[in-house]
Amino acid sequence: MTLDHLVYATPDLDATVAELERLLGERAAVGGRHPGFGTRNRLIGLGGRSYLEVVGPDPEQEAPAGPRPFRIDELATAALVGWAVTVEDIDPVVAQARARGYDPGEPQDMSRRTPGGNLLAWRLTPPWRAGHGGLVPFLIDWGATRHPAESELPSVELVSLTIAHPEVEALRTDLEAVGVEAAPHPGTPPASHGAQLPAPGTSGSASRLARQPGERAGAGRPWLVREPEPRLIAVLSGRCGPVTLS
């Protein structure tokens, strides 16, 4: 399995897109609206068939009947709240995960239209069912739909993805149930809990997150580290330098 996308949720999509542009030097492309959910998104490529989804409220939609996904209604600031891995046939993957003791939820049909009017359709396991508060990825199957990352998105480098949790072995078991192998973190992950640039004169967060020998950025396994507070930590590198999202 490979990383499909990271989910960076925000209570104010326009403000977060502007801040990411300042930090990364790239402006997220318009994605689309999610009818019935009260959300819209913007996208930044992470190399290959992976991307960063920046998702927030859509003021042009009526308020949804229930809470918006990804805890958007609860957020005071933007946060990295989840991630997805790509599968080619979602049903047997779900069955295999259940056989291994982890239930990712029943796959659902989803769709949205691009700004150009093209319909994108996919199937995914419910993100709100993702284990350990979203640290276990949800599964997504794009079927015959053209992948969003193939649409000439503005792009940055994914330097690393780290998963922090106080119960590392329990998390590792559930990650493996959906086919994800995580490597022990080689050092200290970034301490920040939001997008930021390294202070002038420092080497920056990315230098402390070494890749495995011969491993391309974003292509290998996520790092796994024991921390008191569960969180996802992504280090991205754009034209303005490394940025940590958490």
N, C-alpha and C positions, 0 to 999 in steps of 0.2 A: 504494500500500500504506500501511497505517497501523499504528502500534504496537499490538500486542495485549497483551503483558505483559512486565514485567521480572522476572527470576528472582533472588531474594535467598535464597541457600542458607545453611544454618546447621547446626552439629552439635547444637544444642539449641533446638528450635522454641519451646518455652514461654518460655524465657529471652529469646529474641530478640523474640518477640511483646510481652512485657512491656516490653522496652527501647524498642521502637518506639512503644508506647503512651505511654511517658513523654516521648519526644521529639516525637511528632507530635500527641498528644492524641486519637488514634483507636486503638481496639483492633481488630486484624485479625479478620475474620469467619472462622468455620470453613469450610474448603473441602471436603476429603475425603481419602480414603486412595487410594494407588496400589498395588493388590494385585500382589504379585510383585516390586515394586521396593523395598519396605521403607521407603516415605516417606509423608508426609501433608503437607498445606499449609494455610495461612491466607491470606486475600485482603484487599487494600485497594484501593478504586477510585482511579483516577487521572484521572477525567473521561471521559465518552463511553464507548466500548467498549475501554477500556484499564485495566489493573490491575497492582498489584504482587503477585507470588506469593512468599510466604515459605514455603520448603520445607525440611523436615528429616526426621530419622529418625522412624519410627513404632514406638514400643516395643511396640505390641500386635500387630505382625506378626512372623513368624519372619524371621530374617536372610535376605536374598536370596541367590541362588546366586552372584551376582557383585557387583561394587561398586555402591553406590547411585549414581543419576545426579547430575549437577552437582557431582561431586567431593566430595560431602558427607562421605564417610569420611576425606577428607584434610584437611578444614578444621579449624583451631583456633578460628576466630572466624567470624562471619557475613560473607558477601561477595557482592557483585553479580557473578554469574557468567555471565549470558547474557540474551538477550532474544528475543522473537518478534514477527514481523509477520503480520498477517492477510491471507490470500488467499482468494478465492472459489472457485477451481478449482485445486487444488494441482498436478496432474499437468502441465499445460502450462507452469506457472511453473517447475517443476523442469526441464522440457525446455529452456526458454528459457535458464535459468541455465547448464545444461550446454553449450548452444551458444555461450555467451559465455565458456566456459573455467572455470566454477566448478561443482563437483558438490556440492549440499547433501545428497545421500543419498536413498535410496528412501523415499517416504512410508510411514508406518506407521499402523495403526489403534490408537487408544487410547480408554480410557473410565474413568470413575469414577462413584461414586454420591455425591450430595449428602447432607448430614445428614438431609434430608427424604425420602430414598429415591429421588429422581429420578436417572435415568441420563443422564450427559453423555457424548457420544461425539464424537470428532474425529479428524482425520488430521494428522500432522505429520512433518516431516523430522527425523531423529535429532538431538537437541540436542548429543550428543557428537561429531557430525560438523561442527558449526558452525565455520567457518574462523577462523583467528587466535585460537584459544583461547576461542571464544565471542563474539568481537567482531562477527563477521558474524551476523546473526540467523538463527534457524531459522524455518521457515515453518509456519503452522498454518491449517487449514481446518476451521471448525466445522460446516459443512454446515447441516443443519436444526436442530441443537441450539441451545437458548437460550444466549446468551453469558453467561459467569459475571459479567461486569460489569453485567448487566441485573438482578441479584438484590438490589438495594438495599444495596450494600456500603457500609461506612463509607468516606469519601472524603477525599482530600487533593489538592493541586494538584501536577502535574508541571511544575516550572519549566523544567527543561532536561535533556537527555541528551547527554553528551559521550563520544566514543570516542577514547581515546589510544592511539597506536601509533608505534613508531620508523620504520616503513616506510609512510608515509601513502598514497603512490600505489598501492602493491600492495593495501592495504586498501580504498582507494576503488574500485579495479577490481572487487574481489569484492563489495563492497556494491552497486555498480551492476548486477552480474550478477543479483542477486535483486531488483532494482527499487528500491533504497534510495539516495537522493541525500543526501549529507552536506555541510554548509556549513563552511568554514574557521572555526575558533573566533576570536571577536573579541578575546579577552583571555586572561587566565591562569585555567585551570580550578582548582577546589578542590584543595588539596594533601592533604586528609585521605584515609585509607584505611578509614574506617568511619563509622558513624552518629554524628553529633555536632551539637550546637547551636553557633552562633557565640558567641564570648566576649561577655560583657556589655559594652555600649558600642560594639560594632562593628556594621557594616552587614550582616554575614553573607555567606555564600557566594553566595546568589542574586543579590545586587546586582552581582556581577562577571560574571554570565553573561547579558548582554543578549540579548533576542530580536530577531529581524529586525523591521523596521518593519511594524506591522499584524498581527503574528503572534500567535495565541493560544497561551498556555502549553501545551506538550505537543502542539500540533497541527502544528508545522513539522518541518523536517528536524533530525536530530541534528547536533551540532557535531562536528568532526573536528580533532584537535590532535596534533602530533608530540611524543612523550614517550619517554624511554628504556624505560620499563616499560609494556607493554600493560595497559589497564584500562578498565572502564566507570565512568562517574561520573554519577549521577543526583542532581539537586537537587529535593527535595520540599518543599512548604510546607504545614504543618498549623496547628492552633490555637495551637501553642507556638512557631511560627516556622519558619525554613528548616532543613532537615536534609540533609546530604550522605551518600549511600550510595556505596560503592566496593568 
